Amino acid sequence: MYRRVHWNNRGYKSIVWRCVSRLEEKGSECTAPTINEEILQTAVVKAINELLANKEPFLSTLQKNIAAILNEGNDNATDDIDSKLEELQQQLLIQAKSKNDYEDVADKIYRLRELKQNALVESAEREGKRQRIAEMTDFLNEQSCELEEYDEQLVRWLIEKVTIHANRVEVEFKAGISIDVKN
């Protein structure tokens, strides 16, 4: 994990990104290099331009990602759970009216409610991924020229994370595509 820092090194002021553990803990064994913000921004711009220059393979990858997400789970899982819940609630009423033990039925209802909640969360996550991939596809289709300078808003919109390696920077886009930029 990196953090942005204003750095004054021997009278030279600059903005760098440093390992968080180096900043918070004295004597940390973090071996991650400190990287100048301009170098980082240049690498991100190069990654975005590489994505724009080679749209076609990335668009096909995005289409595969969309297909994978669509096939990943059943969005109608909650319908099945709802029908089972309705049946169990009817059984619960019958058991309660006849003054029989209904704990097993109640436990099944609680488990199904939990399953339904999990299915709704997964469905929302899939929908979010679909949206990000669709936005990325639209952006690639609309963009006709290279990016000339770093744009913070565009980077926040497109980039999931940036990983610093010894001789390269790996830029991971929110649509699931990664690009390596050599230092």
OpenMM code with the backbone's topology and positions (N, CA, C; nanometers):
from openmm import Vec3, app, unit

residues = "MET TYR ARG ARG VAL HIS TRP ASN ASN ARG GLY TYR LYS SER ILE VAL TRP ARG CYS VAL SER ARG LEU GLU GLU LYS GLY SER GLU CYS THR ALA PRO THR ILE ASN GLU GLU ILE LEU GLN THR ALA VAL VAL LYS ALA ILE ASN GLU LEU LEU ALA ASN LYS GLU PRO PHE LEU SER THR LEU GLN LYS ASN ILE ALA ALA ILE LEU ASN GLU GLY ASN ASP ASN ALA THR ASP ASP ILE ASP SER LYS LEU GLU GLU LEU GLN GLN GLN LEU LEU ILE GLN ALA LYS SER LYS ASN ASP TYR GLU ASP VAL ALA ASP LYS ILE TYR ARG LEU ARG GLU LEU LYS GLN ASN ALA LEU VAL GLU SER ALA GLU ARG GLU GLY LYS ARG GLN ARG ILE ALA GLU MET THR ASP PHE LEU ASN GLU GLN SER CYS GLU LEU GLU GLU TYR ASP GLU GLN LEU VAL ARG TRP LEU ILE GLU LYS VAL THR ILE HIS ALA ASN ARG VAL GLU VAL GLU PHE LYS ALA GLY ILE SER ILE ASP VAL LYS ASN".split()
positions = [
    Vec3(0.0845, -0.1178, 0.0000),
    Vec3(0.0000, 0.0000, 0.0000),
    Vec3(0.0891, 0.1242, 0.0000),
    Vec3(0.0568, 0.2162, -0.0862),
    Vec3(0.1324, 0.3401, -0.0984),
    Vec3(0.0485, 0.4588, -0.0524),
    Vec3(0.1172, 0.5636, -0.0145),
    Vec3(0.0511, 0.6884, 0.0237),
    Vec3(0.1282, 0.8037, -0.0406),
    Vec3(0.0535, 0.9047, -0.0812),
    Vec3(0.1117, 1.0243, -0.1423),
    Vec3(0.1752, 1.1103, -0.0333),
    Vec3(0.3000, 1.1554, -0.0579),
    Vec3(0.3750, 1.2311, 0.0424),
    Vec3(0.4461, 1.3484, -0.0255),
    Vec3(0.4446, 1.4638, 0.0394),
    Vec3(0.5270, 1.5773, -0.0045),
    Vec3(0.6638, 1.5549, 0.0580),
    Vec3(0.7641, 1.5483, -0.0254),
    Vec3(0.8949, 1.5057, 0.0195),
    Vec3(0.9956, 1.6183, -0.0029),
    Vec3(1.0776, 1.6428, 0.0957),
    Vec3(1.1848, 1.7398, 0.0844),
    Vec3(1.3154, 1.6637, 0.1056),
    Vec3(1.3819, 1.6337, -0.0031),
    Vec3(1.5038, 1.5539, 0.0020),
    Vec3(1.6223, 1.6420, -0.0385),
    Vec3(1.7026, 1.6823, 0.0601),
    Vec3(1.8217, 1.7653, 0.0379),
    Vec3(1.7875, 1.8953, -0.0353),
    Vec3(1.6798, 1.9594, 0.0084),
    Vec3(1.6405, 2.0870, -0.0493),
    Vec3(1.5568, 2.0764, -0.1760),
    Vec3(1.5389, 1.9555, -0.2294),
    Vec3(1.4593, 1.9356, -0.3500),
    Vec3(1.3205, 1.8877, -0.3079),
    Vec3(1.2197, 1.9686, -0.3378),
    Vec3(1.0831, 1.9337, -0.2998),
    Vec3(1.0142, 1.8611, -0.4152),
    Vec3(0.9475, 1.7517, -0.3799),
    Vec3(0.8747, 1.6757, -0.4811),
    Vec3(0.7614, 1.5993, -0.4144),
    Vec3(0.6747, 1.5458, -0.4984),
    Vec3(0.5654, 1.4619, -0.4489),
    Vec3(0.5978, 1.3191, -0.4891),
    Vec3(0.5975, 1.2303, -0.3906),
    Vec3(0.6305, 1.0901, -0.4142),
    Vec3(0.5240, 1.0014, -0.3502),
    Vec3(0.5271, 0.8754, -0.3899),
    Vec3(0.4408, 0.7733, -0.3294),
    Vec3(0.5335, 0.6774, -0.2565),
    Vec3(0.5055, 0.6588, -0.1256),
    Vec3(0.5901, 0.5732, -0.0411),
    Vec3(0.5068, 0.4642, 0.0235),
    Vec3(0.5737, 0.3590, 0.0607),
    Vec3(0.5114, 0.2477, 0.1309),
    Vec3(0.4505, 0.2990, 0.2617),
    Vec3(0.3255, 0.2673, 0.2865),
    Vec3(0.2550, 0.3152, 0.4058),
    Vec3(0.3246, 0.2691, 0.5331),
    Vec3(0.3713, 0.1454, 0.5344),
    Vec3(0.4342, 0.0950, 0.6572),
    Vec3(0.5639, 0.1691, 0.6880),
    Vec3(0.6317, 0.2207, 0.5873),
    Vec3(0.7516, 0.3019, 0.6102),
    Vec3(0.7169, 0.4334, 0.6790),
    Vec3(0.6004, 0.4858, 0.6444),
    Vec3(0.5593, 0.6146, 0.6993),
    Vec3(0.5058, 0.6019, 0.8415),
    Vec3(0.4445, 0.4891, 0.8729),
    Vec3(0.3770, 0.4735, 1.0014),
    Vec3(0.4609, 0.4019, 1.1058),
    Vec3(0.5482, 0.3132, 1.0626),
    Vec3(0.6247, 0.2328, 1.1578),
    Vec3(0.7727, 0.2624, 1.1435),
    Vec3(0.8357, 0.2905, 1.2531),
    Vec3(0.9804, 0.3107, 1.2501),
    Vec3(1.0473, 0.1736, 1.2429),
    Vec3(1.1496, 0.1641, 1.1621),
    Vec3(1.2214, 0.0375, 1.1498),
    Vec3(1.1480, -0.0650, 1.0654),
    Vec3(1.0576, -0.0202, 0.9802),
    Vec3(0.9815, -0.1121, 0.8957),
    Vec3(1.0731, -0.1799, 0.7947),
    Vec3(1.0385, -0.3011, 0.7586),
    Vec3(1.1181, -0.3764, 0.6626),
    Vec3(1.0573, -0.3705, 0.5225),
    Vec3(0.9841, -0.2647, 0.4944),
    Vec3(0.9239, -0.2480, 0.3626),
    Vec3(1.0347, -0.2256, 0.2595),
    Vec3(1.0361, -0.3088, 0.1567),
    Vec3(1.1384, -0.2971, 0.0534),
    Vec3(1.0831, -0.2337, -0.0738),
    Vec3(0.9574, -0.1925, -0.0687),
    Vec3(0.8948, -0.1312, -0.1856),
    Vec3(0.9619, 0.0028, -0.2147),
    Vec3(0.9910, 0.0295, -0.3411),
    Vec3(1.0601, 0.1545, -0.3737),
    Vec3(0.9681, 0.2759, -0.3610),
    Vec3(1.0271, 0.3890, -0.3319),
    Vec3(0.9559, 0.5168, -0.3364),
    Vec3(0.9515, 0.5565, -0.4825),
    Vec3(0.8345, 0.6025, -0.5295),
    Vec3(0.8224, 0.6380, -0.6707),
    Vec3(0.7731, 0.7809, -0.6845),
    Vec3(0.8378, 0.8546, -0.7728),
    Vec3(0.8012, 0.9926, -0.7990),
    Vec3(0.6641, 0.9953, -0.8659),
    Vec3(0.5807, 1.0916, -0.8265),
    Vec3(0.4445, 1.0982, -0.8788),
    Vec3(0.4421, 1.1198, -1.0298),
    Vec3(0.5366, 1.1961, -1.0825),
    Vec3(0.5400, 1.2197, -1.2271),
    Vec3(0.5655, 1.0897, -1.3032),
    Vec3(0.6528, 1.0061, -1.2507),
    Vec3(0.6813, 0.8766, -1.3144),
    Vec3(0.5563, 0.7891, -1.3114),
    Vec3(0.4883, 0.7897, -1.1985),
    Vec3(0.3657, 0.7108, -1.1836),
    Vec3(0.2572, 0.7596, -1.2799),
    Vec3(0.2407, 0.8908, -1.2877),
    Vec3(0.1399, 0.9468, -1.3782),
    Vec3(0.1730, 0.9156, -1.5235),
    Vec3(0.2998, 0.9235, -1.5594),
    Vec3(0.3424, 0.8912, -1.6959),
    Vec3(0.3112, 0.7456, -1.7285),
    Vec3(0.3362, 0.6561, -1.6341),
    Vec3(0.3082, 0.5136, -1.6557),
    Vec3(0.1583, 0.4900, -1.6747),
    Vec3(0.0758, 0.5575, -1.5965),
    Vec3(-0.0690, 0.5414, -1.6087),
    Vec3(-0.1172, 0.5943, -1.7434),
    Vec3(-0.0658, 0.7095, -1.7865),
    Vec3(-0.1031, 0.7651, -1.9173),
    Vec3(-0.0610, 0.6693, -2.0290),
    Vec3(0.0594, 0.6115, -2.0177),
    Vec3(0.1052, 0.5139, -2.1177),
    Vec3(0.0117, 0.3930, -2.1233),
    Vec3(-0.0313, 0.3457, -2.0060),
    Vec3(-0.1215, 0.2295, -2.0022),
    Vec3(-0.2548, 0.2624, -2.0686),
    Vec3(-0.3086, 0.3801, -2.0394),
    Vec3(-0.4368, 0.4207, -2.1009),
    Vec3(-0.4185, 0.4344, -2.2518),
    Vec3(-0.3072, 0.4944, -2.2955),
    Vec3(-0.2824, 0.5097, -2.4394),
    Vec3(-0.2620, 0.3750, -2.5083),
    Vec3(-0.1981, 0.2809, -2.4399),
    Vec3(-0.1825, 0.1465, -2.4970),
    Vec3(-0.3196, 0.0812, -2.5128),
    Vec3(-0.4045, 0.1029, -2.4152),
    Vec3(-0.5411, 0.0500, -2.4231),
    Vec3(-0.6146, 0.1124, -2.5413),
    Vec3(-0.5990, 0.2450, -2.5591),
    Vec3(-0.6667, 0.3141, -2.6696),
    Vec3(-0.6093, 0.2733, -2.8054),
    Vec3(-0.4779, 0.2511, -2.8126),
    Vec3(-0.4138, 0.2156, -2.9393),
    Vec3(-0.4516, 0.0741, -2.9836),
    Vec3(-0.4758, -0.0132, -2.8890),
    Vec3(-0.5086, -0.1527, -2.9202),
    Vec3(-0.6504, -0.1856, -2.8731),
    Vec3(-0.7452, -0.1082, -2.9196),
    Vec3(-0.8839, -0.1232, -2.8748),
    Vec3(-0.9416, -0.2616, -2.9017),
    Vec3(-0.9168, -0.3117, -3.0201),
    Vec3(-0.9861, -0.4336, -3.0643),
    Vec3(-0.9644, -0.5533, -2.9721),
    Vec3(-0.8399, -0.5882, -2.9346),
    Vec3(-0.8242, -0.7018, -2.8434),
    Vec3(-0.8894, -0.6762, -2.7069),
    Vec3(-0.8819, -0.5508, -2.6621),
    Vec3(-0.9411, -0.5197, -2.5330),
    Vec3(-1.0931, -0.5244, -2.5389),
    Vec3(-1.1508, -0.4793, -2.6510),
    Vec3(-1.2961, -0.4867, -2.6650),
    Vec3(-1.3438, -0.6317, -2.6664),
    Vec3(-1.2661, -0.7196, -2.7324),
    Vec3(-1.3048, -0.8613, -2.7321),
    Vec3(-1.2918, -0.9201, -2.5918),
    Vec3(-1.1882, -0.8768, -2.5171),
    Vec3(-1.1734, -0.9211, -2.3775),
    Vec3(-1.2905, -0.8723, -2.2939),
    Vec3(-1.3310, -0.7481, -2.3166),
    Vec3(-1.4457, -0.6946, -2.2421),
    Vec3(-1.5724, -0.7743, -2.2731),
    Vec3(-1.5905, -0.8101, -2.3996),
    Vec3(-1.7080, -0.8885, -2.4362),
    Vec3(-1.7055, -1.0253, -2.3681),
    Vec3(-1.5867, -1.0852, -2.3596),
    Vec3(-1.5735, -1.2139, -2.2894),
    Vec3(-1.6047, -1.1966, -2.1412),
    Vec3(-1.5576, -1.0860, -2.0828),
    Vec3(-1.5870, -1.0588, -1.9414),
    Vec3(-1.7360, -1.0412, -1.9185),
    Vec3(-1.8023, -0.9723, -2.0110),
    Vec3(-1.9471, -0.9546, -1.9995),
    Vec3(-2.0159, -1.0897, -2.0046),
    Vec3(-1.9760, -1.1744, -2.0998),
    Vec3(-2.0362, -1.3074, -2.1119),
    Vec3(-2.0116, -1.3892, -1.9856),
    Vec3(-1.8905, -1.3813, -1.9305),
    Vec3(-1.8583, -1.4566, -1.8086),
    Vec3(-1.9446, -1.4088, -1.6920),
    Vec3(-1.9632, -1.2789, -1.6821),
    Vec3(-2.0440, -1.2243, -1.5723),
    Vec3(-2.1900, -1.2652, -1.5892),
    Vec3(-2.2378, -1.2620, -1.7129),
    Vec3(-2.3775, -1.2994, -1.7364),
    Vec3(-2.4012, -1.4468, -1.7055),
    Vec3(-2.2996, -1.5303, -1.7318),
    Vec3(-2.3134, -1.6733, -1.7058),
    Vec3(-2.2731, -1.7116, -1.5644),
    Vec3(-2.2188, -1.6155, -1.4905),
    Vec3(-2.1635, -1.6428, -1.3578),
    Vec3(-2.2686, -1.6897, -1.2578),
    Vec3(-2.3816, -1.6316, -1.2632),
    Vec3(-2.4827, -1.6671, -1.1639),
    Vec3(-2.6216, -1.6476, -1.2194),
    Vec3(-2.7154, -1.6998, -1.1488),
    Vec3(-2.8536, -1.6910, -1.1913),
    Vec3(-2.9196, -1.5733, -1.1207),
    Vec3(-2.9588, -1.4726, -1.1998),
    Vec3(-3.0243, -1.3560, -1.1412),
    Vec3(-3.1644, -1.3884, -1.0905),
    Vec3(-3.2184, -1.5040, -1.1299),
    Vec3(-3.3523, -1.5415, -1.0859),
    Vec3(-3.3495, -1.6334, -0.9642),
    Vec3(-3.2348, -1.6448, -0.9005),
    Vec3(-3.2213, -1.7317, -0.7834),
    Vec3(-3.3151, -1.6875, -0.6721),
    Vec3(-3.3376, -1.5584, -0.6613),
    Vec3(-3.4252, -1.5093, -0.5541),
    Vec3(-3.5698, -1.5512, -0.5770),
    Vec3(-3.6105, -1.5683, -0.7034),
    Vec3(-3.7470, -1.6138, -0.7315),
    Vec3(-3.7697, -1.7543, -0.6755),
    Vec3(-3.6717, -1.8422, -0.6956),
    Vec3(-3.6810, -1.9784, -0.6422),
    Vec3(-3.6860, -1.9769, -0.4898),
    Vec3(-3.6015, -1.8943, -0.4303),
    Vec3(-3.5978, -1.8848, -0.2843),
    Vec3(-3.7296, -1.8292, -0.2323),
    Vec3(-3.7853, -1.7304, -0.3020),
    Vec3(-3.9139, -1.6727, -0.2594),
    Vec3(-4.0250, -1.7779, -0.2589),
    Vec3(-4.0287, -1.8622, -0.3624),
    Vec3(-4.1333, -1.9647, -0.3670),
    Vec3(-4.1149, -2.0675, -0.2554),
    Vec3(-3.9899, -2.1046, -0.2274),
    Vec3(-3.9640, -2.1979, -0.1173),
    Vec3(-3.9995, -2.1347, 0.0167),
    Vec3(-3.9680, -2.0062, 0.0308),
    Vec3(-4.0028, -1.9343, 0.1547),
    Vec3(-4.1541, -1.9321, 0.1756),
    Vec3(-4.2263, -1.9102, 0.0691),
    Vec3(-4.3725, -1.9066, 0.0787),
    Vec3(-4.4272, -2.0422, 0.1242),
    Vec3(-4.3733, -2.1492, 0.0667),
    Vec3(-4.4152, -2.2843, 0.1077),
    Vec3(-4.3862, -2.3077, 0.2555),
    Vec3(-4.2646, -2.2714, 0.2970),
    Vec3(-4.2262, -2.2929, 0.4372),
    Vec3(-4.3100, -2.2078, 0.5321),
    Vec3(-4.3470, -2.0890, 0.4910),
    Vec3(-4.4303, -2.0043, 0.5760),
    Vec3(-4.5694, -2.0645, 0.5924),
    Vec3(-4.6193, -2.1269, 0.4864),
    Vec3(-4.7482, -2.1962, 0.4962),
    Vec3(-4.7370, -2.3138, 0.5930),
    Vec3(-4.6264, -2.3887, 0.5817),
    Vec3(-4.6040, -2.5014, 0.6742),
    Vec3(-4.5930, -2.4509, 0.8175),
    Vec3(-4.5263, -2.3390, 0.8340),
    Vec3(-4.5097, -2.2812, 0.9674),
    Vec3(-4.6451, -2.2462, 1.0273),
    Vec3(-4.7318, -2.1874, 0.9470),
    Vec3(-4.8670, -2.1536, 0.9961),
    Vec3(-4.9452, -2.2779, 1.0354),
    Vec3(-4.9348, -2.3818, 0.9509),
    Vec3(-5.0062, -2.5069, 0.9813),
    Vec3(-4.9530, -2.5674, 1.1105),
    Vec3(-4.8198, -2.5701, 1.1256),
    Vec3(-4.7588, -2.6267, 1.2461),
    Vec3(-4.7980, -2.5460, 1.3701),
    Vec3(-4.7980, -2.4135, 1.3566),
    Vec3(-4.8310, -2.3285, 1.4718),
    Vec3(-4.9774, -2.3453, 1.5115),
    Vec3(-5.0666, -2.3558, 1.4133),
    Vec3(-5.2097, -2.3712, 1.4430),
    Vec3(-5.2383, -2.5044, 1.5104),
    Vec3(-5.1657, -2.6075, 1.4683),
    Vec3(-5.1878, -2.7388, 1.5288),
    Vec3(-5.1030, -2.7576, 1.6548),
    Vec3(-5.0345, -2.6533, 1.6956),
    Vec3(-4.9532, -2.6513, 1.8176),
    Vec3(-4.8441, -2.7590, 1.8180),
    Vec3(-4.7893, -2.7840, 1.6990),
    Vec3(-4.6767, -2.8775, 1.6857),
    Vec3(-4.5451, -2.8005, 1.6927),
    Vec3(-4.4357, -2.8740, 1.7059),
    Vec3(-4.3041, -2.8112, 1.7090),
    Vec3(-4.2713, -2.7584, 1.5688),
    Vec3(-4.2385, -2.6311, 1.5589),
    Vec3(-4.2132, -2.5704, 1.4293),
    Vec3(-4.0725, -2.5090, 1.4192),
    Vec3(-3.9844, -2.5497, 1.5093),
    Vec3(-3.8485, -2.4935, 1.5080),
    Vec3(-3.7726, -2.5293, 1.3806),
    Vec3(-3.7869, -2.6538, 1.3315),
    Vec3(-3.7168, -2.6938, 1.2090),
    Vec3(-3.7596, -2.6065, 1.0917),
    Vec3(-3.8891, -2.5828, 1.0804),
    Vec3(-3.9403, -2.5007, 0.9709),
    Vec3(-3.8884, -2.3574, 0.9849),
    Vec3(-3.8886, -2.3043, 1.1056),
    Vec3(-3.8393, -2.1680, 1.1290),
    Vec3(-3.6904, -2.1576, 1.0954),
    Vec3(-3.6125, -2.2596, 1.1314),
    Vec3(-3.4697, -2.2600, 1.0978),
    Vec3(-3.4483, -2.2590, 0.9462),
    Vec3(-3.5292, -2.3380, 0.8749),
    Vec3(-3.5187, -2.3410, 0.7288),
    Vec3(-3.5519, -2.2038, 0.6702),
    Vec3(-3.6526, -2.1379, 0.7278),
    Vec3(-3.6909, -2.0044, 0.6808),
    Vec3(-3.5752, -1.9064, 0.7013),
    Vec3(-3.5112, -1.9098, 0.8181),
    Vec3(-3.3975, -1.8204, 0.8438),
    Vec3(-3.2825, -1.8471, 0.7471),
    Vec3(-3.2548, -1.9757, 0.7203),
    Vec3(-3.1477, -2.0098, 0.6263),
    Vec3(-3.1802, -1.9590, 0.4855),
    Vec3(-3.3062, -1.9763, 0.4449),
    Vec3(-3.3452, -1.9293, 0.3117),
    Vec3(-3.3381, -1.7771, 0.3013),
    Vec3(-3.3750, -1.7074, 0.4081),
    Vec3(-3.3652, -1.5609, 0.4073),
    Vec3(-3.2196, -1.5172, 0.3924),
    Vec3(-3.1305, -1.5889, 0.4589),
    Vec3(-2.9879, -1.5578, 0.4477),
    Vec3(-2.9382, -1.5846, 0.3058),
    Vec3(-2.9823, -1.6976, 0.2483),
    Vec3(-2.9456, -1.7289, 0.1103),
    Vec3(-2.9966, -1.6219, 0.0139),
    Vec3(-3.1189, -1.5767, 0.0372),
    Vec3(-3.1769, -1.4734, -0.0482),
    Vec3(-3.0945, -1.3452, -0.0386),
    Vec3(-3.0568, -1.3076, 0.0831),
    Vec3(-2.9756, -1.1870, 0.1013),
    Vec3(-2.8421, -1.2000, 0.0276),
    Vec3(-2.7785, -1.3153, 0.0391),
    Vec3(-2.6516, -1.3384, -0.0311),
    Vec3(-2.6705, -1.3322, -0.1824),
    Vec3(-2.7803, -1.3889, -0.2319),
    Vec3(-2.8078, -1.3859, -0.3760),
    Vec3(-2.8303, -1.2431, -0.4241),
    Vec3(-2.8972, -1.1617, -0.3429),
    Vec3(-2.9196, -1.0218, -0.3803),
    Vec3(-2.7877, -0.9438, -0.3848),
    Vec3(-2.6999, -0.9705, -0.2892),
    Vec3(-2.5695, -0.9035, -0.2871),
    Vec3(-2.4883, -0.9441, -0.4102),
    Vec3(-2.4854, -1.0729, -0.4423),
    Vec3(-2.4110, -1.1202, -0.5595),
    Vec3(-2.4676, -1.0603, -0.6877),
    Vec3(-2.5983, -1.0512, -0.6951),
    Vec3(-2.6626, -0.9927, -0.8127),
    Vec3(-2.6244, -0.8456, -0.8278),
    Vec3(-2.6211, -0.7725, -0.7176),
    Vec3(-2.5821, -0.6309, -0.7222),
    Vec3(-2.4360, -0.6162, -0.7648),
    Vec3(-2.3499, -0.7051, -0.7167),
    Vec3(-2.2085, -0.7007, -0.7565),
    Vec3(-2.1932, -0.7292, -0.9056),
    Vec3(-2.2658, -0.8288, -0.9567),
    Vec3(-2.2613, -0.8596, -1.1002),
    Vec3(-2.3093, -0.7404, -1.1822),
    Vec3(-2.4154, -0.6757, -1.1355),
    Vec3(-2.4691, -0.5604, -1.2073),
    Vec3(-2.3669, -0.4464, -1.2090),
    Vec3(-2.2958, -0.4276, -1.0979),
    Vec3(-2.1913, -0.3252, -1.0927),
    Vec3(-2.0798, -0.3547, -1.1914),
    Vec3(-2.0395, -0.4816, -1.1992),
    Vec3(-1.9350, -0.5205, -1.2950),
    Vec3(-1.9828, -0.4974, -1.4378),
    Vec3(-2.1071, -0.5358, -1.4651),
    Vec3(-2.1631, -0.5143, -1.5996),
    Vec3(-2.1578, -0.3664, -1.6361),
    Vec3(-2.1954, -0.2821, -1.5411),
    Vec3(-2.1975, -0.1392, -1.5656),
    Vec3(-2.0575, -0.0851, -1.5938),
    Vec3(-1.9591, -0.1257, -1.5135),
    Vec3(-1.8213, -0.0779, -1.5339),
    Vec3(-1.7678, -0.1229, -1.6700),
    Vec3(-1.7981, -0.2470, -1.7080),
    Vec3(-1.7505, -0.2977, -1.8366),
    Vec3(-1.8201, -0.2246, -1.9516),
    Vec3(-1.9487, -0.1981, -1.9375),
    Vec3(-2.0217, -0.1241, -2.0412),
    Vec3(-1.9666, 0.0180, -2.0539),
    Vec3(-1.9375, 0.0833, -1.9418),
    Vec3(-1.8797, 0.2176, -1.9451),
    Vec3(-1.7431, 0.2165, -2.0121),
    Vec3(-1.6631, 0.1152, -1.9809),
    Vec3(-1.5304, 0.1042, -2.0409),
    Vec3(-1.5429, 0.0817, -2.1915),
    Vec3(-1.6351, -0.0010, -2.2337),
    Vec3(-1.6573, -0.0259, -2.3764),
    Vec3(-1.6979, 0.1028, -2.4467),
    Vec3(-1.7902, 0.1772, -2.3872),
    Vec3(-1.8334, 0.3046, -2.4453),
    Vec3(-1.7163, 0.4021, -2.4562),
    Vec3(-1.6367, 0.4090, -2.3498),
    Vec3(-1.5208, 0.4989, -2.3503),
    Vec3(-1.4253, 0.4624, -2.4638),
    Vec3(-1.3948, 0.3337, -2.4785),
    Vec3(-1.3019, 0.2905, -2.5839),
    Vec3(-1.3572, 0.3197, -2.7229),
    Vec3(-1.4874, 0.2993, -2.7398),
    Vec3(-1.5479, 0.3251, -2.8709),
    Vec3(-1.5491, 0.4739, -2.9050),
    Vec3(-1.5670, 0.5598, -2.8049),
    Vec3(-1.5756, 0.7041, -2.8279),
    Vec3(-1.4390, 0.7691, -2.8444),
    Vec3(-1.3359, 0.7157, -2.7813),
    Vec3(-1.2039, 0.7781, -2.7782),
    Vec3(-1.1346, 0.7582, -2.9116),
    Vec3(-1.0913, 0.8670, -2.9735),
    Vec3(-1.0274, 0.8553, -3.1039),
    Vec3(-0.8793, 0.8919, -3.1018),
    Vec3(-0.8337, 0.9587, -2.9963),
    Vec3(-0.6936, 0.9991, -2.9923),
    Vec3(-0.6317, 0.9610, -2.8581),
    Vec3(-0.4996, 0.9742, -2.8544),
    Vec3(-0.4271, 0.9402, -2.7322),
    Vec3(-0.4454, 1.0481, -2.6260),
    Vec3(-0.4308, 1.0060, -2.5040),
    Vec3(-0.4330, 1.0969, -2.3900),
    Vec3(-0.2976, 1.1664, -2.3843),
    Vec3(-0.2971, 1.2991, -2.3742),
    Vec3(-0.1709, 1.3732, -2.3757),
    Vec3(-0.1198, 1.4046, -2.2364),
    Vec3(-0.2111, 1.4194, -2.1405),
    Vec3(-0.1679, 1.4503, -2.0040),
    Vec3(-0.2534, 1.3734, -1.9043),
    Vec3(-0.2012, 1.3634, -1.7861),
    Vec3(-0.2670, 1.2906, -1.6772),
    Vec3(-0.3976, 1.3602, -1.6402),
    Vec3(-0.5037, 1.2825, -1.6265),
    Vec3(-0.6347, 1.3348, -1.5888),
    Vec3(-0.6841, 1.2566, -1.4673),
    Vec3(-0.6818, 1.3208, -1.3521),
    Vec3(-0.7166, 1.2549, -1.2253),
    Vec3(-0.8561, 1.1930, -1.2294),
    Vec3(-0.9526, 1.2654, -1.2816),
    Vec3(-1.0905, 1.2162, -1.2849),
    Vec3(-1.1032, 1.0928, -1.3743),
    Vec3(-1.0397, 1.0967, -1.4896),
    Vec3(-1.0416, 0.9817, -1.5811),
    Vec3(-0.9749, 0.8605, -1.5166),
    Vec3(-0.8641, 0.8827, -1.4488),
    Vec3(-0.7922, 0.7734, -1.3831),
    Vec3(-0.8790, 0.7113, -1.2743),
    Vec3(-0.9435, 0.7934, -1.1937),
    Vec3(-1.0321, 0.7400, -1.0884),
    Vec3(-1.1479, 0.6612, -1.1486),
    Vec3(-1.1918, 0.7008, -1.2657),
    Vec3(-1.3039, 0.6352, -1.3314),
    Vec3(-1.2623, 0.5027, -1.3947),
    Vec3(-1.1399, 0.4969, -1.4488),
    Vec3(-1.0962, 0.3791, -1.5239),
    Vec3(-1.0135, 0.2785, -1.4445),
    Vec3(-0.9284, 0.3268, -1.3547),
    Vec3(-0.8251, 0.2433, -1.2932),
    Vec3(-0.8711, 0.1857, -1.1603),
    Vec3(-0.8527, 0.0544, -1.1447),
    Vec3(-0.8821, -0.0146, -1.0182),
    Vec3(-0.7649, -0.0014, -0.9218),
    Vec3(-0.6442, -0.0368, -0.9720),
    Vec3(-0.5258, -0.0250, -0.8871),
    Vec3(-0.4004, -0.0228, -0.9724),
    Vec3(-0.2944, 0.0272, -0.9109),
    Vec3(-0.1639, 0.0333, -0.9748),
    Vec3(-0.0668, -0.0402, -0.8829),
    Vec3(0.0076, -0.1362, -0.9386),
    Vec3(0.1046, -0.2131, -0.8609),
    Vec3(0.2446, -0.1787, -0.9105),
    Vec3(0.3314, -0.1421, -0.8162),
    Vec3(0.4687, -0.1044, -0.8492),
    Vec3(0.5578, -0.2273, -0.8342),
    Vec3(0.6317, -0.2591, -0.9405),
    Vec3(0.7298, -0.3665, -0.9371),
    Vec3(0.8676, -0.3046, -0.9583),
    Vec3(0.9721, -0.3831, -0.9465),
    Vec3(1.1086, -0.3309, -0.9565),
    Vec3(1.1352, -0.2611, -1.0896),
    Vec3(1.0915, -0.3215, -1.2002),
    Vec3(1.1226, -0.2638, -1.3310),
    Vec3(0.9987, -0.2351, -1.4162),
    Vec3(0.8832, -0.2401, -1.3547),
    Vec3(0.7606, -0.2145, -1.4302),
    Vec3(0.6501, -0.1670, -1.3363),
    Vec3(0.5466, -0.1109, -1.3975),
    Vec3(0.4272, -0.0683, -1.3251),
    Vec3(0.3099, -0.1420, -1.3881),
    Vec3(0.2321, -0.2101, -1.3067),
    Vec3(0.1153, -0.2833, -1.3562),
    Vec3(-0.0091, -0.1998, -1.3264),
    Vec3(-0.0828, -0.1654, -1.4321),
    Vec3(-0.2039, -0.0848, -1.4197),
    Vec3(-0.3234, -0.1771, -1.4451),
    Vec3(-0.4102, -0.1904, -1.3447),
    Vec3(-0.5273, -0.2757, -1.3562),
    Vec3(-0.6514, -0.1876, -1.3706),
    Vec3(-0.7233, -0.2068, -1.4803),
    Vec3(-0.8443, -0.1308, -1.5072),
    Vec3(-0.9633, -0.1942, -1.4361),
    Vec3(-1.0656, -0.1151, -1.4086),
    Vec3(-1.1836, -0.1645, -1.3383),
    Vec3(-1.2585, -0.2695, -1.4191),
    Vec3(-1.2370, -0.2719, -1.5484),
    Vec3(-1.3028, -0.3703, -1.6336),
    Vec3(-1.2321, -0.5047, -1.6315),
    Vec3(-1.1230, -0.5181, -1.5546),
    Vec3(-1.0558, -0.6465, -1.5406),
    Vec3(-0.9362, -0.6654, -1.6310),
    Vec3(-0.8922, -0.5624, -1.6989),
    Vec3(-0.7788, -0.5709, -1.7899),
    Vec3(-0.6562, -0.5136, -1.7192),
    Vec3(-0.5405, -0.5789, -1.7361),
    Vec3(-0.4153, -0.5301, -1.6777),
    Vec3(-0.3158, -0.5004, -1.7893),
    Vec3(-0.2393, -0.3919, -1.7715),
    Vec3(-0.1357, -0.3555, -1.8668),
    Vec3(-0.0075, -0.3281, -1.7887),
    Vec3(0.1037, -0.3853, -1.8372),
    Vec3(0.2349, -0.3609, -1.7773),
    Vec3(0.3056, -0.2514, -1.8542),
    Vec3(0.3628, -0.1559, -1.7803),
    Vec3(0.4403, -0.0472, -1.8403),
    Vec3(0.5805, -0.0565, -1.7818),
    Vec3(0.6794, -0.0667, -1.8693),
    Vec3(0.8186, -0.0748, -1.8262),
    Vec3(0.8645, 0.0607, -1.7739),
    Vec3(0.9477, 0.0584, -1.6667),
    Vec3(1.0030, 0.1834, -1.6122),
    Vec3(1.1170, 0.2320, -1.6990),
] * unit.nanometer
topology = app.Topology()
chain = topology.addChain("A")
for resn in residues:
    res = topology.addResidue(resn, chain)
    for name in ("N", "CA", "C"):
        topology.addAtom(name, app.Element.getBySymbol(name[0]), res)
